[in-house]
Amino acid sequence: MTETIRCRACGFLLYFGEAISRRLYMRAIPSEEAVLEQYGRACPRCGSALTLDSVHVETKGRVSDVAR
């Protein structure tokens, strides 16, 4: 499963990678809050304040193979 976190104001990509909640090893990024902290809670592109309410978090799972 992959996860993306984008600024709602301008669409700047803040995080893309394995879904944070499913990471069982290498927990360099322990939560979505930690991602926002890495940017000082401000979008580097537009300067908007970053909170969990002001970003778009999307998690996508794998598409399973269809039986033939």
Secondary structure, 3 states (H helix, E strand, C coil): CEEEEEECCCCCEEEEEECHHHCCCCCCCCCHHHHHHHCCCECCCCCCECCCCCEEEEEECCCCCCCC
